[in-house]
Amino acid sequence: MDSIYISVVEALIFAADDPISANEIITAIKAIDGSDIEISEDEVDTTVDSLNERYSNSGNAFTILKIANGYVYGTKPDHAKYVGYLSTEKSKRRLSQAALETLAIIAYKQPLTKPELESIRGVNSDYTINTLLEKNLINIQGRAETVGRPLLYVTTDEFLKYFGLRNIGDLPKPREIEEIMKDEDFQEQKRRIMMSGIEETIENEEGLEPEGEMDSEQEIEDESTT
């Protein structure tokens, strides 16, 4: 690939609001310079690696992340604690414990039907599934070839962006999850999120009058999300 396109790739990724794929980058280049331009997805990926190496050698605070089958600029993981300090949990689209549990099961078992999900969770998951569908974190991929032909659920590209994953294969393995759970930084972040959730719940209880009984899972979901 011509060296001139290194800065073009850099500019396209920088200008994109969402992760931009290698194919989209190639399409943009050929739309301007002609379809006879020879450039492959592997060359785009190699260019991104080269740019990241340059950023690292220069001590820059940012890097190009490979998530959701595309590329997007972001701060380095080393700076996550400092950048995260500036963000309040109220400004984030948080997920409740029930939603995270449901999402994790779907992510690792997909495609998955609602009866299969509920057999694992042990509770009705109608409300949580609807919440995840509304947030575009899961999607319907068709119907299973079983009795009643229940709907099949899978995760989406929005799920990958939400958790900073390049593809579903980047999900941590069970043993890696155990290591993450023991990490001190993770424990501190978890403590802050829990404290923020408790404060928000108190604010909601003080600002709202009781309106009757609510399904227990829905009540937990409403208290834990913004």
C-alpha positions in Angstrom: 0.0 0.0 0.0 1.3 3.5 -0.9 2.6 5.5 2.0 0.2 8.3 1.2 -2.7 6.1 2.3 -1.3 5.7 5.8 -2.4 9.1 6.7 -5.7 8.5 4.9 -6.4 5.5 7.0 -5.5 7.5 10.1 -7.9 10.3 9.0 -10.8 8.0 8.3 -10.6 6.3 11.6 -10.2 9.6 13.4 -13.2 11.1 11.7 -15.5 8.1 12.3 -17.9 8.3 15.2 -18.3 4.6 15.4 -15.8 1.7 14.7 -15.0 1.8 11.0 -14.2 -1.5 9.3 -11.3 -2.2 6.9 -13.8 -2.7 4.1 -15.4 0.7 4.7 -11.9 2.3 4.7 -11.1 0.6 1.4 -14.5 1.6 -0.1 -13.8 5.3 0.8 -10.4 5.2 -0.7 -11.6 3.6 -4.0 -14.5 6.0 -4.2 -12.1 8.9 -4.3 -9.1 7.5 -6.1 -10.7 4.9 -8.3 -11.6 1.2 -8.1 -8.2 0.2 -9.6 -6.4 1.1 -6.4 -5.0 -2.1 -4.9 -5.4 -2.2 -1.2 -6.4 -5.2 1.0 -8.0 -5.5 4.5 -4.7 -7.1 5.7 -2.8 -4.0 4.6 -5.2 -1.8 6.4 -4.8 -3.8 9.6 -1.0 -3.7 9.2 -1.2 0.1 8.7 -3.2 0.3 12.0 -0.5 -1.7 13.8 2.1 0.6 12.4 0.3 3.7 13.5 -0.2 2.3 17.0 3.6 1.5 17.2 4.3 5.1 16.2 1.9 6.4 18.9 3.5 4.2 21.5 7.0 5.2 20.6 5.9 8.9 20.8 4.4 8.4 24.2 0.9 9.5 23.0 -2.0 8.9 25.4 -4.3 7.5 22.6 -4.2 4.5 20.4 -6.4 2.8 17.7 -8.6 0.2 19.3 -9.8 -2.9 17.3 -13.4 -3.4 18.5 -16.7 -4.4 16.9 -14.9 -5.7 13.8 -13.6 -2.2 13.1 -11.2 0.5 14.3 -11.8 3.5 16.6 -9.6 5.9 18.5 -9.4 5.7 22.3 -7.2 6.4 25.3 -4.7 3.8 26.3 -5.8 1.3 28.9 -3.1 2.6 31.3 -5.1 5.9 31.5 -8.5 4.3 32.0 -8.6 5.0 35.8 -7.9 8.7 35.2 -10.3 9.1 32.4 -12.9 7.1 34.2 -12.7 9.4 37.2 -14.1 12.3 35.1 -17.2 10.3 34.2 -20.0 9.8 36.6 -22.0 6.6 36.6 -25.2 8.6 36.1 -24.0 9.6 32.6 -23.4 6.0 31.6 -25.9 3.5 30.3 -25.5 1.1 33.1 -26.8 -2.5 33.2 -28.4 -4.1 36.2 -27.1 -7.4 37.7 -30.0 -9.2 36.1 -29.2 -7.7 32.7 -25.5 -8.5 33.0 -26.2 -12.1 34.0 -28.6 -12.5 31.1 -26.2 -10.9 28.6 -23.3 -13.0 29.8 -25.3 -16.2 29.3 -26.4 -15.2 25.8 -22.9 -14.1 24.8 -21.3 -17.4 25.8 -24.2 -19.7 24.7 -25.5 -17.9 21.6 -27.6 -18.5 19.6 -29.8 -19.2 22.6 -33.6 -19.5 23.1 -35.6 -17.9 25.9 -36.5 -21.3 27.4 -32.8 -22.3 27.4 -31.9 -19.0 29.0 -34.5 -19.4 31.7 -33.5 -23.0 32.5 -30.0 -21.6 33.3 -31.1 -18.5 35.2 -34.0 -20.2 37.0 -36.3 -17.1 36.6 -38.5 -15.5 34.1 -36.4 -13.3 31.8 -39.1 -11.5 29.7 -38.4 -8.0 31.1 -34.6 -8.3 30.9 -34.6 -9.6 27.4 -36.9 -6.7 26.3 -34.5 -4.3 28.0 -31.4 -5.7 26.2 -33.3 -5.6 22.9 -34.2 -2.0 23.4 -30.6 -1.2 24.2 -29.6 -3.1 21.0 -27.2 -5.3 22.9 -28.9 -8.4 21.7 -30.9 -9.3 18.5 -33.2 -12.0 17.2 -31.5 -14.3 14.7 -34.4 -16.4 13.7 -36.2 -19.4 15.2 -34.9 -22.7 16.6 -35.8 -26.0 14.9 -37.5 -27.3 18.1 -41.0 -27.6 19.4 -42.8 -24.3 19.3 -39.9 -22.8 17.2 -38.8 -20.3 19.9 -36.8 -17.2 19.0 -33.0 -17.4 18.9 -31.1 -14.5 20.6 -27.5 -13.4 19.8 -25.3 -10.4 20.7 -24.9 -7.4 18.4 -22.1 -5.1 17.3 -23.4 -2.7 19.9 -22.6 -5.3 22.5 -19.0 -5.5 21.2 -18.7 -1.7 21.4 -20.2 -1.6 24.9 -17.6 -4.0 26.2 -14.7 -2.9 23.9 -14.4 -6.2 22.1 -13.2 -6.7 18.5 -15.3 -9.8 18.0 -17.0 -12.4 20.1 -13.9 -14.5 20.3 -12.3 -11.8 22.5 -14.6 -12.7 25.4 -12.5 -13.8 28.4 -12.2 -17.5 29.1 -13.5 -18.7 32.5 -10.0 -18.8 34.0 -9.3 -15.3 32.8 -12.5 -14.1 34.5 -11.3 -15.5 37.8 -8.0 -13.5 37.4 -10.0 -10.3 36.6 -12.2 -10.8 39.6 -9.1 -10.8 41.8 -7.5 -7.7 40.3 -7.3 -4.8 42.7 -8.2 -2.2 40.1 -11.3 -4.2 39.1 -12.4 -4.5 42.8 -12.0 -0.7 43.2 -14.0 0.0 40.1 -16.7 -2.5 41.3 -16.9 -0.7 44.7 -17.4 2.7 43.1 -20.1 1.4 40.8 -21.9 -0.3 43.7 -21.7 2.9 45.8 -23.0 5.0 42.9 -25.9 2.5 42.4 -26.8 2.7 46.1 -26.7 6.6 46.0 -28.9 6.6 42.9 -31.4 4.2 44.5 -31.7 6.4 47.6 -32.3 9.4 45.4 -35.0 7.6 43.4 -36.7 6.4 46.6 -36.7 10.0 48.0 -38.0 11.5 44.8 -40.8 9.1 43.9 -44.0 8.1 45.7 -44.9 4.4 45.9 -47.1 3.3 43.0 -47.9 -0.3 44.0 -46.2 -3.6 43.6 -43.7 -4.3 40.8 -42.2 -7.5 39.5 -39.1 -8.2 41.5 -36.7 -8.5 38.5 -38.2 -5.3 36.9 -37.8 -3.4 40.1 -34.1 -4.4 40.4 -33.6 -3.4 36.7 -35.3 0.0 37.1 -33.2 0.8 40.2 -30.0 -0.2 38.5 -30.3 1.5 35.1 -30.4 5.1 34.0 
